Amino acid sequence: MVANPKREALERLSMHTSDKNSELGFATNSPFSSLPWTQSPGQKYSSAVNADDTWTGPLANTSAEDTKTDVDSVDAAFSGMLEAINNAKYALPKDVDEDDPAADWPNDPG
C-alpha cells in the first residue's frame, strides 16, 4: 500500500484554500469557524458602514444590510468550495495498492 497521491493533493489544496479563506475572514477547516456566537464576516464588515462615527441614517442602514448580504454570499461561495474539496478528499481512500493506477496519479492517459 502507498499513500493516495490524489488525496494528498486534495489535502494540500484544502489547507491552501482554508488558509486563504482565513485571511479573508471566511469559514475554514477550523472547528471554531462556525460557532453560533461568532459574527459572520458580513456582520463584521457591515457594522462599520453605519457606525456612529462613520455614517448613520436609513440609507446607512440599507447600505450596511446590503454589505452584510454581499460579504456573506462571498463567504458562502468560498466556504462551499472548501467543503467540496474536503468532500472529494474524504471520498478517497488514504492508501491504495501499489499496482492500482490511482497510485500513479495523475496518470498519463497516452
C-alpha positions in Angstrom: 0.0 0.0 0.0 1.1 3.5 -0.8 -0.3 6.9 0.1 -3.0 8.0 -2.3 -1.4 10.9 -4.3 -4.8 12.4 -5.4 -6.0 12.5 -1.8 -2.6 14.1 -0.8 -3.1 16.7 -3.5 -6.6 17.5 -2.3 -5.3 17.8 1.3 -2.7 20.4 0.1 -5.5 22.2 -1.8 -7.8 22.1 1.2 -5.1 23.6 3.5 -4.3 26.3 1.0 -7.9 27.2 0.5 -8.5 27.1 4.2 -5.5 29.5 4.8 -6.8 31.9 2.1 -10.4 31.8 3.5 -9.0 32.5 6.9 -7.0 35.5 5.6 -10.3 36.9 4.3 -12.2 36.1 7.5 -14.3 33.4 5.9 -15.0 29.9 7.2 -12.1 27.5 7.3 -11.3 23.9 8.3 -11.2 25.1 11.9 -13.8 23.6 14.2 -14.3 27.1 15.6 -15.1 28.8 12.3 -18.9 28.3 12.6 -19.6 28.6 16.3 -23.1 30.2 16.8 -21.8 33.1 18.9 -19.3 34.3 16.4 -20.2 37.1 14.0 -20.5 36.3 10.3 -18.0 38.1 8.1 -20.9 40.2 6.7 -21.9 41.3 10.2 -18.3 42.2 11.0 -17.7 44.3 7.8 -21.2 45.9 7.7 -21.1 47.1 11.3 -18.6 49.8 10.2 -20.8 51.1 7.4 -23.4 52.6 9.7 -21.3 53.1 12.8 -21.9 56.3 14.9 -18.5 57.7 13.9 -19.0 56.8 10.2 -22.4 57.3 8.8 -25.9 56.9 10.3 -29.4 57.0 9.0 -31.8 54.9 6.9 -29.6 54.9 3.8 -26.6 53.8 6.0 -28.7 51.0 7.5 -29.7 49.8 4.0 -26.1 50.0 2.8 -24.9 48.0 5.9 -27.5 45.3 5.2 -26.5 45.2 1.5 -22.8 44.9 2.6 -23.7 42.1 5.0 -25.6 40.2 2.3 -22.9 40.5 -0.3 -20.0 39.6 2.0 -21.9 36.6 3.5 -22.7 35.5 -0.1 -19.0 35.5 -1.0 -18.2 33.7 2.3 -20.8 31.0 1.4 -19.3 30.5 -2.0 -15.7 30.2 -0.7 -16.7 28.1 2.2 -18.7 25.9 -0.2 -15.7 25.5 -2.4 -13.7 24.3 0.7 -16.4 21.9 1.6 -16.5 20.5 -1.9 -12.7 20.0 -1.8 -12.9 18.3 1.6 -15.8 16.0 0.4 -13.8 14.9 -2.6 -10.8 14.3 -0.4 -12.7 12.2 2.2 -14.3 10.2 -0.6 -10.9 8.8 -1.5 -9.0 6.1 0.4 -5.9 7.2 2.3 -3.9 4.4 0.8 -4.0 2.4 -2.5 -2.3 -0.7 -3.8 1.0 -0.1 -5.5 -0.3 -1.6 -8.7 -3.5 0.4 -8.7 -3.5 3.1 -11.4 -4.5 5.6 -8.7 -1.0 5.1 -7.2 0.4 6.9 -10.2 -2.0 9.8 -10.2 -2.0 12.0 -12.3 -1.9 9.2 -14.8 -0.6 9.8 -18.3 -3.6 8.7 -20.4 -1.5 8.3 -23.6 
